[in-house]
Amino acid sequence: MILHVVEKASLCTTLSDIVVLTDDQRIFDVVAEAGYHVAMTSENCASGTDRIAEYMQQSDASAFVNIQGDEVTLDPSHIDQLVEKFTHQSQPQMGTLAHWCEDEKILSIPSNVKVVTSVSGNALYFSRSIIPVNQDGQISGLERLKKGKIHIGIYIYTRETLIKLQSLEPTPLEKIEKLEQLRALENNIAINVTTLNNYFGLAVDTPEDLEKANILFNTQAPF
């Protein structure tokens, strides 16, 4: 799975280097044998953000993109869209992706993290609960028939933002929701959200996701 994601990431036109960060020797060996750039990080890293912040000391890059190793349906054009939007902002700090969703069943799944954004596209909040809902507790459509935005766990940060995030302690909302991006919001770090209109994706977060991924790998050509 990790090699599939790396192969897809290598097709991005906006990335100057791709490095797989891991604390697992087995993953290190597989990636290195395939000829890709890989680096070991400490076992103390609680998230991909922590791994990149640790690796940052070995790099002089001004910005970093965090692609999760379980994004099996990664579309390189979506990464390029995120990077291009981020680099054209006047004072970028952090960016991420989301997509519209019309299916209430999909929105109700806690592993599908929801996000609401400001008129300028910055994240107001991320939650495992459905947001927004009206005063009667019903989902209210935001755009045409679309009822909510689902977050895609891919991030871009400036070097300065990573340094700040590395210095911060876990925050109350982050601990409640178990969402690392809330640490940024609770410390007034702006997260700009690039919203995709047409998206098919699958991140392997649950056993059910793994089963779906296995079906995709066994029945289709590479995405």
N, C-alpha and C positions, 0 to 999 in steps of 0.2 A: 504493500500500500504506500509506504513512504517513497519508494522509488517512482511510483506513478505520479505522486504529487510533485516530486522534484522535476521529473520530465516535463510536466505541464508548466511549472514555474519557469523553467529554462526557456520557454517560448515567449515569455514577456519581453517586450521591447524596451521597457523603461527601467529594468533592473540591471545594474552594472555587475553584480556578483550575487551568487546564491550559495548560502552556507547552511548546512543542516546542523543544528545544535541539539545535542543529546547528552544524557548522563548514563546511557545504556551502551555497554561495550558491543552488544550484539548488533544494535542499530548502526553504531559507528563502523563496524566491520563490513556490514552489508553495503552501506553507502560508499565507503572508501573503495571497496572492491569494484563497485560500478563506475568508479572514476569521478565521483562528485566531491566537491569541497565539503568537509565535515569537521566539526570541532567538538571536543568534550567540554561540558560544563559541570559544575559541582552538583551534588545531589540536593543541595539546599534551595535550589530554584523552585519556587512554588508555581510558576507560570511561564509561558513563553516570553512574556515581557521581562521577567527576571533573568531569563537565559540570555536574551539579547543585551540587556543592560550589563551583564557580566562579560559577554563577548565583546562589547563595544570598546573595551580597553585595548583590544587587538586591532581595531579598525579606525580609520580616519574619516569614515563616511559621515556626511552631515544629516542623513535621514536613513531610517531603517523600516523595512516592511516585515511584519510578523505574519507568516502564513502557517496555519496549523497543519501538522502532518496528517491529519485525518480528513482534510478537505479533498475527498476523492474525486469530486466532479468539478474541480477547479477550472475556471475558464480564464486563460491568460489575459483576454481582453478586458475582463473586469478589474484585474490588478492594474493594468495600464490605465484604465479610466480613473481608478482611485488615485494613482500616483500623479497623473497629469492634472487632475483637479487640485490636489494638495499643493503641488509645486507652483500653481498659479495664484494661490492665496497670498495676501499681503503679509500676514503674520501667522502662518500655520503652526499648530502645536501637535495635534493628533487627528487622525482620520480613520474612518472605518466604512464598511459596506452594510447595506440592508436591502431588502426587497419587499415589494407589496405582496400581501396575501389576502385572499378572499375566503378561505376555508376556515370556519370557526373551530373545527376539530383540530386542525393543525395549529391554530393560534392558541388553543387551550393546553397544548403539551408544554410542560414546564421547561424541557430541554430546548425548546424553540424560544429563544429570548426575544422579547419584544422591545421596540424602541419608539419613542415619540420625539419629534424634532421641532425646532423653531422655524420661523419663516426664512431664516438665513441658512437653514440646513444643519444647524448644530444640535447635538443630542441634548434633550432636556432630561430624559431618564431612560434607563434600561430596566426591564423587569421580567421575571419568569411568569408573572401574572399577565392577563390580557390588559393592555392599555392602548387607547383610552376606553372607558365605558361611560355611559351617560348616568344621570342621577337615579335612574331606575335599575342600574346594574346591567344594562344592555349594551352590546357592542354597537357603536355608531360609526358608520362609514366615513372615511376622511376624504377619499377621492373616488368619484364614480361609485362602483360597487365594491371597491377595495376597502377592507375593514381594519387593516393594521399593517405595521411593518415588522418584519422579522429580521433580527440582526444576523449578519454573517461575520463569524469570528476572525476576521482578517483586519490587521491594523497597520497604520503607518505613523511614525513618530519622528519628530526632529531629535537631534542628539540632545539638545537642552531639555526637552520634555522627558526623555528617558532618564537623564541624570536626576531630574526632580522626582520622577516616579520612584526611582530606586531609593531615594532618601525618605520616602513617606511610609508611615505605618498603615496597616490595614484599617479601613474605616468602618463605621457602624453599618451603613447600608451595604457595603461590600460583603461584610460578614453574614448579614441576613440573607441576601440574594445569592451569595457565592458567585459574584460577578466582579472580576478584577477591574473592569472599566469604570465601575462606580467610584473607585479610589480617585481616579482622575477628576470625575465630575464633582465629587465632594471637596476637592481641593482647587476648584475653579480652573481646571485645565479644559479648554474647549475641545470637543471631539466633533469634527465635521463629518456628516454622514452622506456618502454618495449612495443614492437610492436607485436601484436597478428596476426597470419596468418588466423586463423579460428575464426570468431566472429559473433555472432548474439546478438544484444543488443538493448535496447530501454530505453532512459531516457525521462521522461515526462517533456518537456520544453515548449510545445505548446498545444493548444486545440486539434490539430490533433494527437499529441502524446498520449494525454489522451484517445482519442477515440480508438486508436490502443491498448493501455494497457487494456482498458475495454474489448475489443474483445478477447485479449489473456487470460485474467483472466476467461472469461465466456466460452471459447471454449477449453482450454487445461488444462492438468494436470499441477501441479507446475513445473516450469522450472528446 
